[in-house]
Amino acid sequence: MTITRFAPSPTGYLHIGGLRTALYSYLWARKNSGKFLLRIEDTDQKRNSFEAMEAIKQVFDWVGLEYDGDVYYQSKRFDLYKKYIDQLLNEGKAYKCYMSKEELTALREEQMANKQRAKYDGRYRDFEGTPPQGIEPVIRIKAPQNTIIEFEDGIKGKVSFNTDDILDDFIIARSDGTPTYNFVVAIDDALMGLTDVIRGDDHLSNTPKQIIVYQALGFDIPKFYHVPMILNPQGKKLSKRDGAMDAMDYKTLGYFPEALLNFLVRLGWSHGDQEVFSMQEMLELFDPKDINKSASAYNGEKLLWLNSNYMKTLSYERIIDDLKDLELDISAHPKKELLIDSHRERAKTLVELKTQIESIINKPREYDAKAVKKFLKGEWKEILTKFLEILKQNSPENSQDFEEMTVKFMEENDIKLGKLAQPIRIAITGSSVSPSVYDTMAIIGKDELVSRIENLLGTF
């Protein structure tokens, strides 16, 4: 069975790079009818944030990436880690290192002076004397010496490391007994039955260390896929300004989770020239071996385009529910479908849709000065007053009714649409911008239209 995982540290909020990794892991597990697990790597008690931990789960709920079973918390597994540390000590595969901070500093200075790579020199690797007093030892693993560690990365191909070049006997437990990152990751991945580890390529240098732990404990080694980073359009590290924000910020900004996942799956993976993918299509087509070897560039315009595409295709019910999260409830509005249809072509985000809808359903508190100067001139007041009289004499109910009444009025008075429509728009929204003026009139209804025209006429 294919088993993947996502394992964030709750020291900060989940950004889109992490969410993309989670998506890739989720798709690969689900495609193969496997399991997708969530592990919270919360061993750093000083830097952990409960709010960040909860936010990670909120992101998963929002985008619909369902994980199997309960969440794993590393902080609850310290006894388990100690068991394996003791096992390695008893088997002679790990040892206590009593090197003091002063010794370590002196070694580093000597290596720098000799232009050597900073590296532990193994002085306590086979130590049999009396331990120095007053020093709580760290536990180091006996890394194989002058050994090539090779593995076949699902994205990068064959990767090899010479242990003498990059590794020393790295620490697996600190002096206070807490285990270190690479040790607990290898333990957890093995005990959780991971078959495939999909993660950012910033973890590539951790892989040989974890393989050493796997081998020392006799665990099976999973398949690794190291995903290239997401860069900004200039090819530099993605910053918050570029889009590397908390994933939940995208919800606040009015993006649909389907659009965000669609955007992320295409940041490094493709299927021909196809741009829009449903979740079902992602599940059918995704394979991590097809992930690009080079970094991807974040493209905010592409995300907006995808979001606007979903805006046009999602159901009324779905859009109405999502607007509620932005504190706009139009579920009881008699023309809610028309409200959505008249704006969804122009709105790229739910925030834009909300703003546009509110400009229709709420009376304007003020009038745009540029629109007033441009369109409220000449005979506008006389024309609008005549139209108001006709409006009061009729009972239009839908867009067609309003259009027929308005066209007839313009023909009888030899008036062009712009001279009437723009003052009406200003009366309704406070500006000269709105969707179809007939749809807009139908949305607010005759009585409200009368009221807003009278307000405009009374103001100027």
Secondary structure by P-SEA (a helix, b strand, c coil): cbbbbbbbbccccccaaaaaaaaaaaaaaaaacbbbbbbbcccccccccaaaaaaaaaaaaaaccccccccccccccaaaaaaaaaaaaaaccbbbbcccaaaaaaaaaaaaaacccccccccccccccccccccbbbbbccccccbbbbbbbccccbbbbcccccccccccccccccccaaaaaaaaaaaacccbbbbccccccaaaaaaaaaaaacccccbbbbbbbbbcccccccccccccccccccccccccaaaaaaaaaaccccccccccccaaaaaacccccccccbbbbbbaaaaaaaaaaaaacccaaaaaaaaaaaccccccccaaaaaaaacccccccaaaaaaaaaaaccccccccaaaaacccccaaaaaaaaaaaaaaacccccaaaaaaaaaaaaaaacccccccaaaaaaacccccccccaaaaaaaacaaaaaaaaaaaaaac
